[in-house]
């Protein structure tokens, strides 16, 4: 029986891997300019054999956007999985706990609060680092508040409610900043809140990729602890898990993952909540040794699919990525609530 289940899991992973690479190639193929498959492959492998226009479109625009979609799916999905497990709540996530809102507040202070500095171009030589740093500081700040509350309050639902209150508080501050900002900065910030994968440059990816890899490494190192959290903190303590230390690492990982994506792609919602549930339904397990890579693969695939839909293949227009992820994620969440699915991990 165990062997049959293992074979089934391997088949699912193989299928997900094929789907992932197919969506990645499709994302490179589709756009306002139609490029043949062989030209796309040559542009990636032997760029000297294709014309300059094709090489520029693939390597300067479509490839960075596809990589950004993959990183976004990985980061938000793993963040959501960690929060759902730690708080044993199917609706927990970096957005519910206010961590992403903290990152948004950092970006808002940077973009709206220092618009005059922006206009002078003081940060032009520093590249993507200022944006990443303010997002990390914002997300870490809210994380520290949540961590402090978790040491004083044992009730998980109370912590989640306080996370929602933190989110509302940061949203209020952002609204004040929007009210007093100038028209050009306000327009730029509103567009940023809609979410975008195509605005991330190669230079910014040099910041995004290491940050996401560090966050993912921290998450995968805590797989054993996450499995212990499934049956509650008392059970985890009996297995020798250091609760506070483990929470700090998991929250740091979530803050780094969600904060980085929020800084460069905007506050993209619903992926962190919906994808972990899809992984649980597909693999029928709560074991994070299986669930973690499955969630990562599914998250990358869902964001690649969202990017394909958002760019309206064959047209010049591009939909806000937040609208697409909402249309994908909300039905999953509604289905979960209506069917009252009780997964073993929540």
C-alpha positions as CSV (number, residue, x, y, z in Angstrom):
1,X,0.0,0.0,0.0
2,X,2.8,2.4,0.9
3,X,4.6,1.5,-2.3
4,X,1.5,2.3,-4.4
5,X,1.1,5.6,-2.6
6,X,4.7,6.5,-3.2
7,X,4.3,5.6,-6.9
8,X,1.2,7.8,-7.1
9,X,3.1,10.7,-5.5
10,X,6.0,10.3,-8.0
11,X,3.5,10.4,-10.9
12,X,1.9,13.5,-9.5
13,X,5.3,15.2,-9.2
14,X,6.3,14.2,-12.7
15,X,3.0,15.6,-14.0
16,X,3.5,18.8,-12.1
17,X,7.0,19.1,-13.4
18,X,5.9,18.7,-17.0
19,X,3.1,21.2,-16.5
20,X,5.5,23.7,-15.0
21,X,8.0,23.5,-17.9
22,X,5.2,23.6,-20.5
23,X,3.7,26.8,-18.9
24,X,7.2,28.3,-18.7
25,X,7.8,27.7,-22.4
26,X,4.3,28.9,-23.3
27,X,4.8,32.1,-21.3
28,X,7.9,32.8,-23.4
29,X,6.1,32.0,-26.6
30,X,3.0,34.2,-26.1
31,X,2.8,37.9,-26.3
32,X,2.0,40.8,-28.6
33,X,4.7,39.4,-31.0
34,X,4.4,35.8,-32.1
35,X,7.8,34.0,-31.9
36,X,8.3,30.3,-33.1
37,X,9.3,27.7,-30.6
38,X,12.7,27.0,-32.2
39,X,13.5,30.7,-32.2
40,X,12.7,30.9,-28.4
41,X,14.9,27.9,-27.7
42,X,17.8,29.4,-29.8
43,X,17.4,32.7,-28.0
44,X,17.9,31.0,-24.7
45,X,20.6,28.5,-25.7
46,X,22.5,30.0,-28.7
47,X,21.4,33.7,-28.8
48,X,24.0,34.4,-31.6
49,X,21.9,32.4,-34.0
50,X,18.8,34.6,-33.8
51,X,18.1,38.2,-34.9
52,X,18.6,41.0,-32.5
53,X,14.9,41.8,-32.1
54,X,14.0,38.2,-31.1
55,X,16.9,38.1,-28.7
56,X,15.9,41.3,-27.1
57,X,12.2,40.3,-26.7
58,X,13.1,37.0,-25.1
59,X,16.1,37.8,-23.0
60,X,15.2,41.3,-21.9
61,X,11.5,41.2,-21.5
62,X,9.8,37.7,-21.5
63,X,12.5,35.7,-19.6
64,X,12.7,38.2,-16.7
65,X,8.9,38.3,-16.5
66,X,8.6,34.5,-16.5
67,X,11.3,34.1,-13.9
68,X,9.5,36.8,-11.8
69,X,6.2,34.8,-12.1
70,X,8.0,31.6,-10.9
71,X,9.6,33.4,-8.0
72,X,6.3,35.0,-7.0
73,X,4.4,31.7,-7.0
74,X,7.1,30.0,-5.0
75,X,7.4,32.7,-2.4
76,X,3.7,33.5,-1.8
77,X,2.7,29.8,-1.8
78,X,5.4,28.7,0.7
79,X,4.6,31.7,2.9
80,X,0.9,30.8,3.0
81,X,1.7,27.1,3.7
82,X,4.0,28.1,6.7
83,X,1.4,30.4,8.2
84,X,-1.5,28.0,7.8
85,X,0.6,25.3,9.5
86,X,1.9,27.4,12.4
87,X,-1.5,28.9,13.2
88,X,-3.5,25.8,12.2
89,X,-5.9,28.0,10.3
90,X,-6.9,27.5,6.6
91,X,-7.1,31.3,6.1
92,X,-3.8,32.2,7.7
93,X,-1.2,33.8,5.5
94,X,1.2,36.8,5.3
95,X,-1.6,39.1,4.3
96,X,-3.9,38.1,7.1
97,X,-1.2,38.5,9.7
98,X,-0.3,42.0,8.3
99,X,3.2,41.0,7.2
100,X,2.6,42.0,3.5
101,X,0.8,45.1,4.7
102,X,3.9,46.0,6.6
103,X,5.9,45.6,3.4
104,X,3.4,47.8,1.5
105,X,3.7,50.4,4.2
106,X,7.5,50.5,3.8
107,X,7.1,50.9,0.0
108,X,4.4,53.6,0.5
109,X,6.7,55.6,2.9
110,X,9.5,55.3,0.4
111,X,7.5,56.2,-2.7
112,X,4.9,58.7,-1.3
113,X,6.7,60.0,1.8
114,X,9.9,60.8,0.0
115,X,8.6,61.7,-3.4
116,X,10.8,64.8,-3.5
117,X,13.9,62.7,-3.0
118,X,12.6,60.4,-5.7
119,X,12.3,63.4,-8.0
120,X,15.9,64.4,-7.4
121,X,17.0,60.9,-8.3
122,X,19.2,60.4,-5.3
123,X,18.5,56.7,-5.2
124,X,19.1,56.1,-8.9
125,X,22.6,54.8,-8.4
126,X,21.6,52.3,-5.6
127,X,19.3,50.3,-7.9
128,X,16.7,48.0,-6.3
129,X,18.2,47.8,-2.8
130,X,16.4,50.8,-1.2
131,X,13.0,49.4,-2.3
132,X,13.8,45.9,-1.0
133,X,15.2,47.2,2.3
134,X,12.1,49.4,3.1
135,X,9.8,46.4,2.3
136,X,11.9,44.1,4.5
137,X,11.9,46.6,7.4
138,X,8.1,47.1,7.1
139,X,7.4,43.4,7.0
140,X,9.9,42.6,9.8
141,X,8.4,45.4,11.9
142,X,4.9,43.9,11.8
143,X,6.4,40.4,12.2
144,X,8.0,41.5,15.5
145,X,4.7,42.8,16.7
146,X,3.0,39.5,15.9
147,X,5.9,37.6,17.6
148,X,5.6,39.7,20.7
149,X,1.8,39.2,20.9
150,X,2.3,35.4,20.4
151,X,4.6,35.3,23.5
152,X,1.9,37.0,25.5
153,X,-1.2,35.4,24.1
154,X,-1.7,31.6,23.5
155,X,-4.9,31.8,21.6
156,X,-4.3,31.5,17.9
157,X,-7.5,33.2,16.8
158,X,-6.6,36.2,18.9
159,X,-3.3,36.5,17.1
160,X,-5.0,36.3,13.7
161,X,-7.5,39.0,14.7
162,X,-4.6,41.2,15.9
163,X,-2.9,40.6,12.6
164,X,-6.0,41.9,10.8
165,X,-5.9,44.9,13.0
166,X,-2.3,45.5,12.2
167,X,-3.2,45.3,8.5
168,X,-6.0,47.9,9.0
169,X,-3.7,50.2,10.8
170,X,-1.0,50.1,8.1
171,X,-3.8,50.6,5.5
172,X,-4.9,53.7,7.3
173,X,-1.4,55.2,7.3
174,X,-1.0,54.4,3.6
175,X,-4.3,56.2,2.9
176,X,-3.0,59.3,4.8
177,X,0.2,59.2,2.7
178,X,-1.9,58.9,-0.5
179,X,-4.0,61.9,0.5
180,X,-1.0,64.2,0.9
181,X,1.1,62.9,-2.0
182,X,1.4,64.6,-5.4
183,X,-0.5,63.4,-8.4
184,X,2.4,61.6,-10.3
185,X,3.6,59.7,-7.2
186,X,0.0,58.7,-6.3
187,X,-0.6,57.4,-9.8
188,X,2.6,55.3,-9.7
189,X,1.7,53.9,-6.3
190,X,-1.9,53.0,-7.4
191,X,-0.5,51.2,-10.4
192,X,2.0,49.4,-8.1
193,X,-0.9,48.2,-5.9
194,X,-2.5,46.5,-8.9
195,X,0.4,44.1,-9.2
196,X,2.8,43.6,-12.1
197,X,5.3,41.0,-13.1
198,X,6.6,42.8,-16.2
199,X,8.1,45.8,-14.4
200,X,10.9,43.7,-12.6
201,X,14.2,44.4,-14.4
202,X,17.3,42.1,-14.6
203,X,19.0,44.4,-12.1
204,X,16.1,43.9,-9.7
205,X,16.2,40.2,-10.2
206,X,19.7,40.2,-8.8
207,X,18.1,41.3,-5.5
208,X,15.0,39.3,-5.7
209,X,16.5,35.9,-6.5
210,X,19.0,35.7,-3.6
211,X,16.3,37.0,-1.2
212,X,13.8,34.4,-2.3
213,X,16.4,31.6,-2.2
214,X,17.3,32.5,1.4
215,X,13.7,32.5,2.4
216,X,13.0,29.2,0.8
217,X,16.1,27.6,2.4
218,X,14.9,28.7,5.8
219,X,11.5,27.3,5.1
220,X,12.8,23.9,3.9
221,X,15.1,23.7,6.9
222,X,12.0,23.9,9.2
223,X,10.0,21.1,7.5
224,X,10.5,18.8,10.6
225,X,9.2,21.6,12.9
226,X,6.3,22.3,10.6
227,X,5.2,18.7,10.7
228,X,5.4,18.8,14.5
229,X,3.2,21.9,14.6
230,X,0.4,20.0,12.9
231,X,-0.7,18.5,16.2
232,X,-0.2,21.6,18.3
233,X,2.5,23.3,20.2
234,X,2.4,20.9,23.1
235,X,3.1,18.0,20.9
236,X,5.9,19.9,19.2
237,X,7.4,20.7,22.5
238,X,7.3,17.0,23.4
239,X,9.4,16.3,20.3
240,X,12.0,18.8,21.4
241,X,11.0,21.7,19.1
242,X,12.0,25.1,20.5
243,X,8.7,26.9,19.8
244,X,9.8,30.6,20.0
245,X,13.0,29.9,18.0
246,X,11.2,28.0,15.4
247,X,8.5,30.6,15.1
248,X,11.2,33.3,14.6
249,X,12.8,31.4,11.8
250,X,9.5,30.7,10.1
251,X,8.3,34.3,10.4
252,X,11.6,35.6,9.1
253,X,11.3,33.3,6.1
254,X,7.7,34.4,5.5
255,X,8.6,38.1,5.9
256,X,11.5,37.8,3.5
257,X,9.5,35.9,0.9
258,X,6.4,38.0,1.1
259,X,8.2,41.3,1.6
260,X,10.5,40.9,-1.4
261,X,7.6,40.0,-3.7
262,X,5.5,42.9,-2.4
263,X,8.3,45.4,-2.9
264,X,8.9,44.6,-6.6
265,X,5.6,43.1,-7.8
266,X,3.0,44.8,-5.6
267,X,0.6,43.2,-3.1
268,X,-0.5,40.1,-5.0
269,X,-3.3,38.3,-3.1
270,X,-5.0,34.9,-2.8
271,X,-2.1,32.8,-4.1
272,X,-0.7,32.2,-0.6
273,X,-4.1,31.0,0.7
274,X,-5.3,29.0,-2.3
275,X,-2.3,27.1,-3.6
276,X,-1.4,25.2,-0.3
277,X,-5.0,23.9,-0.3
278,X,-4.7,22.7,-3.9
279,X,-1.5,20.9,-3.0
280,X,-3.3,19.2,0.0
281,X,-6.2,18.1,-2.2
282,X,-4.0,16.8,-5.0
283,X,-1.5,14.8,-2.9
284,X,-3.9,14.0,0.0
285,X,-1.2,14.5,2.6
286,X,-0.1,16.9,5.4
287,X,3.5,15.8,5.4
288,X,5.6,18.8,4.6
289,X,8.3,16.7,3.0
290,X,5.9,16.2,0.2
291,X,3.7,19.3,0.7
292,X,6.5,21.8,0.5
293,X,7.9,20.9,-2.9
294,X,4.4,20.3,-4.2
295,X,3.2,23.7,-3.1
296,X,6.3,25.3,-4.7
297,X,5.7,23.6,-8.0
298,X,2.0,24.4,-8.0
299,X,2.6,28.0,-7.0
300,X,5.1,28.5,-9.8
301,X,2.7,26.9,-12.3
302,X,-0.3,29.0,-11.1
303,X,1.6,32.3,-11.4
304,X,2.9,31.3,-14.9
305,X,-0.7,30.6,-16.0
306,X,-1.8,33.9,-14.4
307,X,0.9,35.7,-16.3
308,X,-0.2,34.1,-19.6
309,X,-3.8,35.1,-19.0
310,X,-2.9,38.6,-17.9
311,X,-0.9,39.5,-21.0
312,X,-3.9,38.8,-23.3
313,X,-1.8,36.8,-25.9
314,X,-1.8,38.5,-29.3
315,X,-2.8,41.9,-27.9
316,X,-1.0,45.0,-26.6
317,X,-3.0,45.3,-23.4
318,X,-2.0,43.7,-20.1
319,X,-4.4,43.0,-17.2
320,X,-3.3,43.8,-13.6
321,X,-2.0,40.5,-12.2
322,X,-4.0,41.0,-9.0
323,X,-7.2,40.7,-10.9
324,X,-6.2,37.4,-12.5
325,X,-5.0,35.9,-9.2
326,X,-8.2,36.9,-7.5
327,X,-10.3,35.2,-10.2
328,X,-8.2,32.0,-9.7
329,X,-7.9,32.1,-5.9
330,X,-11.3,33.3,-4.8
331,X,-13.2,30.2,-6.2
332,X,-10.8,27.9,-4.5
333,X,-11.3,29.6,-1.1
334,X,-15.1,29.7,-1.6
335,X,-15.1,26.0,-2.6
336,X,-13.0,25.2,0.5
337,X,-15.5,27.1,2.8
338,X,-18.7,25.7,1.2
339,X,-17.5,22.1,1.2
340,X,-16.0,22.6,4.7
341,X,-13.0,20.6,3.8
342,X,-11.1,19.7,7.0
343,X,-7.5,18.9,6.1
344,X,-5.4,17.2,8.7
345,X,-3.1,20.1,8.9
346,X,-5.6,22.8,9.7
